[in-house]
Amino acid sequence: MAMIPIIPDLKLHTHQDKEGIYINSLIMKHKGNNYHLYASTKDFIYIFSESIALYALTINREHGTIGLNAYMSPEPFPINSFYMHSTKAIKDVFGPKWEQLPALDITMKLIDYLI
């Protein structure tokens, strides 16, 4: 089966108490299932589906980070994750023009690091 990009519904869950509003979770909804998505402000989020697996790629160019989370339907939490915490680490894997690579290409490469 081929990996295809999808655009699921995303829901931000918050909680308010006397100190302020807190973000509890970011939930990705797809085919009746809910998945806890790990992303932060200014992340670009790309979701791909392949059979019963979902892959959530987050890229934050400002902070120089990339994360890939793999989900197995219908489990709500990732079964595996891989993070790159610096621009140097990203360039070491993808080269100096990494920002020009399509999200699918980045995802396919990072899947090898999940195993």
N, C-alpha and C positions, 0 to 999 in steps of 0.2 A: 504494500500500500504506500501511496505517496504522502509526504508531509504537506499539509495544506494550511495556509494562514486562516485564522478565524478571528472574529470580533465578538467576543462574548459580552454579556452585560457585566458591568462592574458596579459594586455597591460599597460605599464607604460607611462603616458603622462607627458611631461616636457615642460617647457617654459624657454627660454633664454632671458635675458635682459642684460643691462650694468653691473649689479652686479653679474651675474652668472646664473647658471641653477637651476631652481626650479622644484620640483615634484608637478605637478598639481593634478594628481589622478592616482589611480591604478584601472583599469577597468577589470572586469570579464565578459567574453562573453560566453553566453550559450544559445543555441537554438534560435539564432537570436536576443537575448536581451542583453543589457549592464547593468551591475550592478556596483555601486561604492563600491569598497572593501576597508575596513579599516585594514591596516596592516603596519608594519614597518620593518626596517632592522632586520634580524635574527629571524623573525617570521616564524614558520612553519604554513602553511595554508592547511586546510583540508576542502573540499567542499562536501556537501551531498545534495541529491535531494530526495524529498518526495512529490509526486503529483505535485502541482504547487508551492510548497515552496522550497527554497534553504536555506541551513544553512552554514555559513562560520565560521569555528572555527580557531582562531589564537592562537598559543601557543609560548611564548617567555620564554624559560627556563632560559636564562641568566638574564633577568629582573624580572622573577617570575610573569608573567602576562598571563592571558587567557581572550580571548574575543569571544563571540558568537553573530553573527548578523544573523537575520532571514529576508529573502526577499520573497516577494510574486510576482511571475511572472505576468506582465512584469515590475513592479515598480522598478526604478533604485536605490532607496535608501532603506536601511533596514526599515522594519516596526517595529522592536523591536531589542534591543541589551542588552547584559549583560556582564559586565567586572569584572574581579577579578584582583586587582592591587597589590597583594602581595603573596609571597609564603605561608605565614601563612594562608591567606584566602583560598588559594587553598587546603592546607593540612586539614583545618577545614572541607571542603566539601568532599574531595576525599581520605583523609588519607595520611600517610607519603610516601607511594609508588605510589603516583599519576602519576609520570613520566612513570610508567610501564603500565598504562592503555591505551587501544586502543582509538584512537581519536573518534571513533563512540560511545564508552561508555561515554566518557566525554561529547560529544554533546548531547546524549540522556538525561543525568542527567541535563545539563544546560538548556535544553528546558523547564524544569519545572520552572526555574527562569524567563523565558520570560513572563509568564502569570501574 
